[in-house]
Amino acid sequence: MKTTSVTGTSSDPARRRRGFTLIELLVVLVLIGIIVGFATLAIDRDPRGDRLGRAVERLSALLTLAQEQALARGEEWGLLLEPDGYRFMVLDDEDHWQPVTDDPVFRARHFPPGTEVRLELEGRPLVLAADPERQRPSLVLLSSGGLTPFVAEFSATGTERRFRITGRLVDGIRWQEVIGG
């Protein structure tokens, strides 16, 4: 004999255990969504592209800081861009470019392995060469706040991601990820 309680639920144990409650189904769906989200993040990761992006963002920030230093100190600063890295330089009192060696912020740095750099100065491509004897910067940050207009593009083997730093008198120094061709 079936009995029904005052609340309208059956006291028959076989009938109470027939299905899942809506709460149970929602909890399972949320857990599945979380697992799929983590799996997607793990699959879509591009560590080489991420590393290149961080290196380009750092260079852009350092260029902006060097431009501010040039303006604040009344000095001409420069950046020597090489195929595997870069170093900052300052024009001394005798009009000779000297590498910045006493400031850890502006120390010489290397790009992640496999990085390719293309540099255009004032609309003309510049061939980058690793030359330890070179004593002139690739681009100049003037004490007046001006700079050599440039576009530097960065790519790396093992990733399709590309990045660009532009430097213009009007816009200043900006970096961005290049989307598409």
Secondary structure as UniProt FT lines:
FT   TURN            6..7
FT   HELIX           13..16
FT   HELIX           22..44
FT   HELIX           47..73
FT   STRAND          77..82
FT   TURN            83..84
FT   STRAND          85..91
FT   TURN            93..94
FT   STRAND          97..99
FT   HELIX           104..106
FT   STRAND          109..110
FT   TURN            113..114
FT   STRAND          115..121
FT   TURN            122..123
FT   STRAND          124..126
FT   TURN            132..133
FT   STRAND          139..141
FT   TURN            143..144
FT   STRAND          150..156
FT   TURN            157..158
FT   STRAND          162..168
FT   TURN            169..171
FT   STRAND          172..178
//
